[in-house]
Amino acid sequence: MQQSDISKVRSSIHQRCGNKVMIQLDRGRNKVDVQEGVIQKAYASVFTILVNDENEANPPQLLSFSYTDVITRDIRMKLC
């Protein structure tokens, strides 16, 4: 993993702030969560996604991920 790879991912996510994305989270041991959210902010080391659960009883969650999570495929994102 090189610094240029992280810079490319950072700029790509920064350009898509405010866009709706479908995220697939690898939780380990063959556990995968698929959620839909909006990219809120992109910081120097991390970015945040606001996830609304389909269940109205659960409040929205603000999840944060590092750019290396995208490179190592711990999280996969697709624009909606």
N, C-alpha and C positions, 0 to 999 in steps of 0.2 A: 504494500500500500504506500503510495507516494503522496506528497503534499499536493501535487497537481490534481490527483484524483479527488481529494477532499475539497479542493477549491472549486472544481467543476460541479460537484454535488451541492456544495453550499450556494453557488450562484444560481443553479437550477431551482433549488427550493426557494431561494430568496425571490426569484421572479414569479413564483407561483403562490405567494402569500395571498390569502383570501380565497383561494380556489378550493373547491370541494374535492376530496380524495377518498378512495377506498384503500384501507390499509390492511395488510395481512401480517399479523404478529406471530413470530415463532417463539412459543413459550417453552420449548424443549419437550423431550419425551413424546414426540409425535402429537403435541398439542398446538393447535393453530387457532388464533382468534381473527375473525374478519369483522372490521368495523368501518363505519363511514364517518368522516369528520371534515373539518375545515382547518387548513394551515393558518395558524394565528400569527406567529412571529418567527423570524429567523435571526438567531444571535450568532456570535462568533464560534461557539463550540456546539450549540444545540439548537433545535427548533421545536416548536410546540404545535400540537394539534388538538383542537377542541372536538371531542367526540360526544355526540348525542346518542343515548341508548334508545332503542325502539320502545322499551318499557317506560312509560311516562312517570312511573314512581321513582326511577333513578335519576338523580341530577346529572347534568353534563359534566364530563371529566376533561381536565386539561392534562394531556400526556406530553412528555418531553422525550426526545430522542437525540442521539448524537449523529453526526454525519457518517461516522464509521459504521453505525447500525445499518445504514442503507448500503454501504459498500460490502459489508460482510453478509448481507441479506438476512439479518435478524428481523428487519422490517421491509416489506415490499409495498410500494405505493403505486396507485393507478389513478389518473385523473377521471373524475365522473362527468 
